Amino acid sequence: MQKNDFLDKDSFYSEGEFQVTNRAKNFLATAASWGKFLAIMGFIGTGIMVIAAFGLMLMGSTIPSLASNPAFGGLGGIGVGLLYLVLAVVYVFPSLFLFKFSSKIKSSIRNSDSLEMEDGFKNLKSLFMFMGIMTIIIMVIYFLIFVVAIIAGATM
């Protein structure tokens, strides 16, 4: 088997059995510990965003700067609260992928289970894909804002 074929889903790299060294296991265990910490902090942050969203929706109309802000189309606190809810839903996914990666990697190291390690890396791949897609979306939004700002500036 050629080394270029390692991306073939049905093949295994068998040229001198692939091994994970103890040092690599230590690096993975440390990464998993920090990943779990960051995932838990992400879940806490998501919970705070949800609480803030409902607080803004309930009390937002009493805040004068939100009630009269045209940026939210007159929705005031409800608009900001809904925005916070959407951001919380988006933010929970990377935390979930990171938590699953960390849990699976720690378990795979503890039990010497290569299938569980594969599952952990699948979640890491999902995390990177999610972050990459979100980065592209944000870059497109920034580009559109830039274009609209140039057009608005040129018409004034």
FIMARSE-204188 format. One line per 2 residues: number of its first residue (from 0); their letters; for each residue x, y, z of N, C-alpha, C. Coordinates in steps of 0.05 Angstrom, whole numbers, plus 5000, padded with zeros to 4 digits. Example, Ala and Ser with C-alpha at 12.3 -4.5 7.8 and 13.67 -1.06 7.14 Angstrom:
<rs>
0 = as = 5264:4886:5156:5246:4910:5156:5264:4934:5156  5257:4955:5142:5273:4979:5143:5258:5001:5157
</rs>
This chain:
<rs>
0 = mq = 5017:4977:5000:5000:5000:5000:5018:5025:5000  5011:5044:4984:5026:5069:4983:5018:5087:5005
2 = kn = 5036:5104:5013:5030:5122:5035:5009:5142:5027  5005:5147:5001:4985:5167:4992:4957:5157:4996
4 = df = 4953:5131:5000:4927:5119:5003:4916:5121:5031  4929:5135:5049:4920:5134:5077:4893:5147:5081
6 = ld = 4883:5162:5062:4857:5175:5065:4834:5156:5056  4841:5133:5044:4821:5114:5036:4807:5104:5060
8 = kd = 4780:5106:5061:4765:5100:5086:4766:5070:5093  4770:5053:5073:4769:5024:5078:4797:5011:5082
10 = sf = 4817:5028:5082:4844:5016:5084:4857:5023:5111  4876:5007:5118:4891:5012:5143:4920:5015:5136
12 = ys = 4933:5033:5150:4962:5037:5146:4976:5015:5160  4987:4995:5146:4998:4972:5159:5028:4969:5155
14 = eg = 5040:4989:5142:5069:4988:5137:5083:4992:5164  5089:4971:5178:5102:4973:5204:5082:4985:5224
16 = ef = 5063:4971:5232:5041:4979:5250:5044:5006:5263  5024:5023:5260:5024:5050:5271:5021:5048:5302
18 = qv = 5038:5062:5316:5038:5061:5345:5035:5089:5356  5022:5091:5379:5021:5117:5393:5040:5114:5416
20 = tn = 5060:5131:5417:5081:5129:5438:5069:5139:5464  5083:5131:5486:5074:5141:5512:5075:5171:5514
22 = ra = 5095:5183:5502:5097:5212:5502:5073:5225:5487  5066:5213:5464:5042:5223:5449:5017:5219:5465
24 = kn = 5015:5197:5480:4991:5192:5497:4990:5213:5519  5013:5220:5530:5013:5242:5551:5004:5268:5539
26 = fl = 5014:5274:5514:5005:5299:5501:4975:5299:5496  4965:5276:5487:4936:5274:5482:4920:5276:5508
28 = at = 4930:5263:5529:4916:5265:5555:4915:5294:5565  4937:5308:5562:4938:5336:5571:4919:5353:5554
30 = aa = 4919:5348:5527:4901:5363:5510:4872:5356:5517  4866:5331:5523:4839:5323:5530:4830:5336:5556
32 = sw = 4849:5338:5576:4842:5352:5601:4835:5381:5597  4852:5395:5582:4847:5423:5576:4822:5426:5559
34 = gk = 4818:5407:5540:4794:5408:5524:4769:5405:5540  4769:5387:5559:4746:5383:5576:4740:5409:5593
36 = fl = 4762:5421:5603:4759:5446:5618:4746:5467:5601  4757:5471:5577:4747:5492:5559:4718:5485:5550
38 = ai = 4711:5460:5546:4684:5452:5539:4665:5459:5561  4672:5453:5586:4655:5459:5609:4651:5489:5612
40 = mg = 4673:5504:5608:4671:5533:5609:4652:5543:5586  4654:5530:5563:4636:5537:5541:4607:5531:5547
42 = fi = 4601:5509:5561:4574:5503:5569:4564:5524:5590  4582:5531:5608:4574:5552:5628:4569:5578:5614
44 = gt = 4586:5585:5595:4582:5610:5579:4556:5609:5564  4549:5586:5552:4524:5583:5538:4501:5587:5557
46 = gi = 4502:5575:5581:4481:5579:5600:4477:5608:5608  4499:5622:5612:4498:5650:5619:4485:5666:5596
48 = mv = 4492:5659:5571:4480:5673:5548:4450:5668:5546  4441:5644:5553:4413:5638:5552:4398:5654:5574
50 = ia = 4410:5655:5598:4398:5670:5620:4397:5700:5612  4419:5710:5601:4420:5738:5593:4399:5743:5571
52 = af = 4396:5724:5552:4376:5728:5531:4348:5731:5542  4341:5713:5560:4314:5716:5571:4311:5741:5588
54 = gl = 4332:5748:5603:4331:5773:5618:4328:5797:5600  4342:5798:5578:4340:5820:5559:4312:5821:5546
56 = ml = 4301:5797:5541:4275:5797:5528:4253:5806:5548  4257:5799:5574:4237:5807:5594:4240:5836:5602
58 = mg = 4265:5845:5605:4269:5872:5616:4281:5892:5596  4285:5882:5571:4298:5899:5551:4283:5924:5544
60 = st = 4257:5923:5545:4241:5947:5537:4243:5969:5558  4253:5962:5582:4256:5982:5603:4283:5997:5601
62 = ip = 4301:5986:5584:4327:5999:5581:4324:6018:5557  4326:6044:5563:4321:6064:5542:4339:6061:5517
64 = sl = 4364:6055:5521:4382:6054:5498:4375:6030:5480  4363:6009:5491:4355:5986:5474:4328:5991:5461
66 = as = 4310:6003:5476:4283:6007:5467:4282:6026:5442  4300:6045:5441:4300:6064:5419:4321:6059:5398
68 = np = 4336:6037:5400:4358:6031:5381:4346:6021:5355  4351:6036:5333:4340:6028:5307:4355:6004:5295
70 = af = 4377:5997:5306:4392:5974:5295:4377:5948:5298  4359:5947:5317:4344:5922:5322:4315:5925:5312
72 = gg = 4311:5944:5295:4284:5947:5282:4262:5952:5301  4267:5966:5323:4247:5972:5342:4240:5949:5361
74 = lg = 4254:5926:5358:4249:5903:5376:4261:5907:5403  4281:5924:5404:4294:5930:5430:4305:5905:5444
76 = gi = 4298:5902:5468:4308:5880:5484:4301:5852:5473  4278:5850:5460:4270:5825:5448:4289:5818:5426
78 = gv = 4296:5837:5409:4315:5832:5387:4343:5824:5397  4352:5838:5418:4379:5831:5429:4377:5804:5442
80 = gl = 4355:5799:5456:4352:5773:5470:4351:5750:5450  4337:5754:5427:4336:5733:5407:4364:5729:5394
82 = ly = 4378:5750:5390:4406:5748:5380:4423:5732:5399  4421:5737:5425:4436:5722:5445:4428:5693:5445
84 = lv = 4402:5687:5441:4393:5659:5439:4405:5645:5415  4405:5658:5392:4417:5646:5368:4447:5641:5373
86 = la = 4461:5661:5384:4489:5657:5389:4495:5635:5409  4477:5631:5429:4480:5610:5448:4477:5583:5435
88 = vv = 4458:5580:5417:4454:5555:5403:4479:5549:5385  4489:5569:5372:4513:5565:5356:4537:5558:5373
90 = yv = 4539:5570:5396:4563:5566:5414:4563:5539:5428  4539:5526:5430:4538:5501:5444:4551:5478:5427
92 = fp = 4551:5480:5401:4562:5459:5384:4592:5455:5387  4608:5476:5385:4637:5471:5389:4643:5461:5417
94 = sl = 4629:5470:5437:4633:5460:5464:4626:5430:5466  4605:5422:5452:4597:5394:5452:4618:5377:5438
96 = fl = 4627:5385:5414:4647:5370:5400:4673:5368:5416  4681:5390:5429:4705:5389:5445:4702:5371:5470
98 = fk = 4679:5371:5482:4674:5354:5505:4675:5325:5497  4662:5318:5475:4662:5290:5465:4690:5282:5458
100 = fs = 4706:5299:5444:4733:5293:5438:4749:5286:5463  4747:5304:5483:4762:5300:5507:4754:5275:5522
102 = sk = 4729:5269:5524:4720:5245:5538:4729:5220:5524  4726:5219:5497:4733:5196:5482:4764:5191:5483
104 = ik = 4779:5212:5481:4809:5209:5481:4818:5199:5508  4807:5211:5530:4815:5202:5556:4808:5172:5560
106 = ss = 4784:5165:5552:4775:5137:5555:4792:5118:5538  4799:5127:5513:4815:5110:5496:4843:5105:5507
108 = ir = 4854:5126:5519:4881:5122:5531:4879:5104:5556  4859:5108:5572:4855:5092:5596:4851:5062:5589
110 = ns = 4835:5057:5568:4828:5029:5561:4844:5018:5537  4862:5033:5526:4878:5026:5502:4859:5017:5480
112 = ds = 4839:5033:5475:4818:5027:5455:4821:5045:5431  4831:5034:5409:4836:5050:5385:4810:5059:5372
114 = le = 4788:5044:5374:4763:5053:5362:4752:5077:5376  4756:5078:5403:4746:5101:5418:4764:5125:5411
116 = me = 4790:5121:5407:4807:5143:5399:4798:5153:5371  4791:5135:5354:4781:5143:5327:4756:5160:5330
118 = dg = 4738:5152:5348:4714:5168:5354:4721:5196:5365  4741:5197:5382:4750:5222:5393:4760:5241:5371
120 = fk = 4776:5230:5353:4787:5246:5331:4765:5254:5311  4744:5237:5309:4721:5245:5292:4708:5270:5303
122 = nl = 4706:5272:5330:4694:5296:5342:4713:5320:5339  4739:5315:5340:4758:5337:5335:4755:5347:5307
124 = ks = 4752:5329:5288:4748:5336:5260:4723:5353:5257  4701:5345:5271:4676:5359:5270:4679:5387:5282
126 = lf = 4694:5389:5303:4700:5415:5315:4714:5434:5295  4735:5423:5282:4750:5440:5263:4733:5447:5239
128 = mf = 4716:5428:5230:4698:5435:5207:4679:5457:5215  4667:5454:5239:4648:5474:5248:4661:5501:5250
130 = mg = 4685:5502:5262:4699:5528:5265:4707:5539:5238  4715:5522:5219:4722:5531:5193:4698:5543:5178
132 = im = 4675:5529:5179:4651:5539:5166:4642:5565:5179  4643:5566:5205:4635:5591:5219:4654:5614:5211
134 = ti = 4680:5608:5208:4699:5629:5200:4692:5639:5172  4686:5621:5154:4678:5629:5127:4653:5646:5127
136 = ii = 4633:5638:5143:4608:5653:5145:4613:5681:5155  4629:5683:5176:4636:5709:5188:4651:5727:5168
138 = mv = 4670:5714:5153:4685:5730:5134:4667:5740:5111  4647:5724:5103:4628:5733:5083:4611:5756:5093
140 = iy = 4602:5753:5118:4586:5775:5131:4603:5801:5132  4628:5799:5141:4645:5822:5142:4649:5834:5114
142 = fl = 4653:5817:5094:4656:5827:5066:4631:5842:5057  4607:5830:5063:4582:5843:5056:4578:5870:5070
144 = if = 4585:5871:5096:4584:5896:5111:4603:5917:5098  4626:5908:5091:4646:5926:5078:4635:5937:5052
146 = vv = 4623:5920:5035:4612:5928:5010:4589:5948:5014  4571:5941:5033:4548:5959:5038:4558:5986:5049
148 = ai = 4579:5985:5066:4590:6011:5076:4602:6028:5054  4615:6015:5035:4627:6030:5013:4605:6041:4996
150 = ia = 4584:6026:4990:4562:6035:4974:4547:6058:4988  4542:6055:5014:4529:6075:5029:4546:6101:5030
152 = ga = 4572:6098:5033:4590:6121:5034:4591:6135:5007  4589:6120:4985:4591:6132:4959:4565:6147:4951
154 = tm = 4543:6139:4963:4518:6152:4956:4512:6176:4973  4528:6181:4993:4523:6204:5010:4536:6229:4999
</rs>
